[in-house]
């Protein structure tokens, strides 16, 4: 019960930030599209780079974001197959982003810090890097295919700096090159901006009740992928690893589980805004999933986290 109440307290500032974003969009004419570009091309790559630079890298640790990337892709493609037959319009291209990843950064990091402490947080961030790489590669490509051809989509993905930031961080880390002390405050500030601006974009993108609701079918499919398919996949892997594979310990299983129960990613709204592909639908579904997660995450954490699968 104490954990549940603590989680509620930790999550409430996120909703206040969303509300402030709505106020900025409604009364100050703040543009979510401009902020989305800053997020995708400057702030997100900086957070990825700093996260990799501070991680204790080993073959099994490096494999974590790669494995999560594979999980994201599997869920995204399977739900895209369903979306193209059920939605039958261009909103189907947003389903892979909506279900394949989650709000693992803006939303998940405060929760991970509460549950795991600073040491466990580094494991969670490594897992989170897999979702971020998915967002800025396969997820972005599939979303862009709703409006652009294959060649244009590939060019857009190649211009995204997050993958290059990840590879540069790995290379420097493995060669024992760290971030200079003089630059560390810069990356700390960028991480703070990552959370604040990411949640405000959701609020800025919702300026009408109709935009909040949008397509019920889209929202239902996004919820099914995010709150059913992802947790089932994470728990299945944790059970198989605990009883057969023996690759990771309970800390990794718990980080993956928390990753799987986060709401629809705010970066779905960022990318939808940049591509001009149904940003209100993305924002409405993201906000509804975030509201749902306020109760869903504490319940799931209280149920599973203390026991694990070991």
C-alpha angles and dihedrals in degrees: 000000000000091000091050093051091046090053091051089053092049094050099047095079088059091060092047088054090052089051091051089052090054090051090050092050096042102043106017098040089233112178117231089191094063093046090047090060092051090049096049100041104032117013101039095050089048092053091048092049094049092046093053093044092056097044121102097238124211132149093267092044093049088050091060098076090040091054093046089049088055092049090051092050093048093052093042096052095044092051092043087059089055094042095055090056098039105036098034094192139082093277087078089077090066095055095082091057092043096053105022096065137017144211089281095147112039092032106023102047096065090048093047091050090052094048104035107023124224095307095052090042091069090058090049092050091052089054089046091056088066091059092046092051089050092051093052097044123022094014093049091046094052092046091050091051087071088072110011139054125253095262094049091047093052091050091050092050092047089056093057110103100204096089091048090049090053094049092046091050092051092048094049093043093052089051092052094247112144136189112279114252090237091059098044095087088055092057091044090055092047090053089054091048089050091063099039099045093041093058094041091057089063091056094045091054095055111074100144139038090236089057089052094055102034116148112002090201092055092049093046093051092046091051092048092053096042102041101029113023096042097048091045091052093047093048092046092053092045091052093047092046093047094049106028118007102041095195101129137028131235093275091064092045090053093048090052091048093052089048090054096054099049116114127255109304120262086220087070085070091044093054094040089053093050093047093040088230111146096308092172091054090049092046095047094049091045092052093047091050090048091053090047091049091058087076100022098059098050091047094048093044092049090049101047114013099073094053107032119180102280 
